[in-house]
Amino acid sequence: MKRLHLIGIVPLLLCCLSGCGSGVSRAQSIQEQYSRLATAEMEAEVVCHLGDESRTYTLSCTLDGDTATTAVLAPAELQGVTATVSPDGLSVTYDGTSLPAGDLEDVAPANCLPYLFHALGSGYLLEESRETLGDVACYRLALDTTAQSGDKVICTVWIDADTLVPRYAECSRDGQTFLTVQMLAFSCTVSQPTEE
């Protein structure tokens, strides 16, 4: 397994450690920071649980504002396939040909990484706790993303307590996990808060 690269998260960490958003919980402070995510680059292992079988993908994703591009790195037979999520919807591209792939209401490997970060920034906080994931102290946030997807989808995210980088996430529907994300590399920038 690759080591998690932590680059460009200093604004998130400094703001949370310096008491940014005083009077709010740590989870609310983390959500406020992720709501201002301007750009991000990441690599993740995504497992899609389909009844009796699971499919594993290694994906890279670049977020820039409200547009995200996800590329398949593995399995080898899908390398070269990219998916773009934008306000216009979801499109899939292979070998220079782009096809519309519908709206964003279903959570799938093609759109799960931007979906996850949207959930972190604007999902309805159901639970927050401290847990250890492997040997890493984490904040665990369970977020209801129903307004986002149309379906009742719960995104549960484990965020490294020291770096505030998401380490692992699960998306569930009707109490069943249908998608998991293991972050392999992550870097981001955040925009400055707007003055009220």
C-alpha positions in Angstrom: 0.0 0.0 0.0 1.2 3.5 -0.8 2.2 5.9 1.9 -0.2 8.8 2.2 1.4 12.0 0.9 0.3 15.1 2.8 0.9 18.2 0.7 -0.8 21.6 0.7 -3.1 21.1 3.7 -1.4 23.6 6.0 -4.2 26.2 5.7 -6.7 23.5 7.0 -4.5 22.4 9.9 -3.5 25.9 11.0 -7.0 27.3 10.9 -8.4 24.4 13.0 -5.5 24.4 15.5 -5.7 28.2 15.9 -9.3 28.1 17.0 -10.8 29.1 13.6 -14.6 29.0 14.1 -14.5 29.3 17.9 -17.7 28.3 19.5 -18.3 25.5 17.1 -17.4 21.8 17.3 -14.2 20.4 15.7 -16.4 18.6 13.1 -18.1 21.9 12.2 -14.7 23.6 11.9 -13.5 20.8 9.6 -16.7 21.1 7.5 -16.2 24.8 7.2 -12.7 24.3 5.9 -13.7 21.7 3.4 -16.6 23.9 2.2 -13.8 26.3 1.0 -11.8 23.7 -0.9 -10.6 25.4 -4.0 -8.4 22.8 -5.6 -7.4 19.2 -4.7 -5.4 16.4 -6.2 -5.7 12.9 -4.8 -5.2 9.2 -5.5 -7.5 6.6 -3.8 -8.4 3.0 -3.8 -12.2 2.7 -4.3 -14.1 -0.5 -3.7 -17.6 -0.8 -5.1 -19.6 -3.5 -3.3 -22.1 -5.0 -5.6 -24.1 -7.6 -3.8 -22.0 -10.8 -3.8 -19.0 -9.2 -5.5 -16.7 -6.2 -5.0 -14.8 -4.3 -7.7 -11.6 -2.4 -6.8 -10.3 0.6 -8.7 -7.3 2.9 -8.2 -8.3 6.4 -9.2 -6.7 9.8 -9.4 -8.8 12.9 -9.2 -8.3 16.6 -9.7 -10.8 19.1 -8.3 -10.8 22.7 -9.5 -13.7 24.7 -8.3 -16.9 22.9 -9.3 -15.3 20.6 -11.9 -13.6 17.3 -11.1 -11.8 14.9 -13.4 -11.3 11.3 -12.3 -8.9 8.9 -14.2 -8.7 5.2 -13.8 -5.2 4.0 -12.9 -6.2 0.4 -12.2 -7.3 -2.2 -13.3 -5.2 -2.1 -16.4 -8.1 -2.9 -18.7 -9.8 0.4 -17.7 -6.7 2.7 -17.8 -7.4 5.7 -19.9 -11.0 6.1 -18.9 -11.8 9.4 -17.4 -14.9 10.9 -15.9 -15.6 14.6 -15.6 -18.1 16.0 -13.1 -19.2 19.5 -13.7 -22.4 21.6 -13.2 -23.5 20.2 -16.6 -23.5 16.6 -15.3 -21.2 13.6 -15.7 -19.4 12.6 -18.8 -17.0 9.7 -19.5 -14.1 9.9 -21.9 -12.1 7.2 -23.5 -9.6 7.5 -26.4 -10.7 11.1 -27.1 -14.4 10.3 -27.3 -16.7 11.8 -24.6 -20.1 10.6 -23.8 -22.6 12.0 -21.4 -23.2 9.7 -18.5 -26.2 11.2 -16.9 -26.8 13.3 -13.8 -25.0 13.1 -10.5 -27.7 11.6 -8.4 -26.1 8.2 -8.0 -22.9 7.7 -6.2 -20.4 5.5 -8.2 -16.7 5.1 -8.6 -16.7 7.7 -11.4 -18.0 10.5 -9.1 -17.4 9.3 -5.6 -14.3 11.4 -4.9 -15.9 14.8 -5.7 -19.1 13.6 -4.0 -17.0 12.8 -0.8 -15.5 16.3 -0.7 -18.9 17.9 -1.3 -20.3 15.8 1.5 -17.4 16.9 3.8 -18.2 20.6 3.0 -22.0 20.6 3.0 -23.4 17.3 4.3 -25.7 17.3 7.3 -23.6 16.2 10.3 -25.3 13.2 12.0 -22.4 12.0 14.3 -18.9 13.0 15.3 -16.4 11.1 17.4 -12.7 10.3 17.8 -11.6 6.9 16.7 -8.3 5.2 15.8 -8.0 3.9 12.3 -5.1 1.5 12.2 -2.7 3.4 14.3 -3.9 6.9 13.3 -6.0 9.1 15.6 -8.9 10.3 13.6 -12.1 12.4 13.7 -15.0 10.3 12.5 -17.8 12.3 10.8 -21.1 10.7 9.6 -22.8 13.0 7.1 -26.2 12.7 5.6 -26.0 13.7 1.9 -29.7 13.1 1.0 -30.2 16.5 -0.5 -27.2 15.9 -2.8 -28.1 12.5 -4.2 -31.9 12.2 -3.9 -31.4 8.9 -2.1 -30.6 8.7 1.6 -26.8 8.3 1.4 -24.7 8.5 4.5 -21.0 9.3 4.0 -18.8 8.4 7.0 -15.3 9.8 6.8 -12.3 9.2 9.0 -10.1 12.3 9.0 -6.5 12.3 10.4 -6.6 14.3 13.6 -3.1 15.7 13.0 -3.3 16.6 9.3 -7.0 16.8 8.7 -6.6 14.7 5.6 -9.4 12.2 4.9 -8.0 8.7 5.4 -10.9 6.5 4.7 -14.6 6.8 3.9 -17.7 4.6 3.5 -20.9 5.4 1.6 -24.0 3.5 2.8 -27.6 3.3 1.8 -30.3 1.6 4.0 -27.6 0.5 6.4 -25.5 -1.3 3.7 -22.1 0.0 2.7 -21.9 0.1 -1.1 -18.7 2.0 -1.6 -15.4 2.5 0.4 -12.5 4.9 -0.3 -9.0 4.5 1.0 -7.0 7.7 0.4 -3.5 7.0 -0.9 -2.4 10.6 -1.7 -3.9 14.0 -1.1 -3.1 17.7 -1.5 -5.3 20.7 -1.6 -5.8 24.5 -1.4 -8.6 26.4 0.3 -10.0 29.8 -0.4 -10.0 32.5 2.2 -13.2 32.9 4.2 -15.4 35.7 3.0 -15.9 38.7 5.3 -19.5 39.0 6.6 
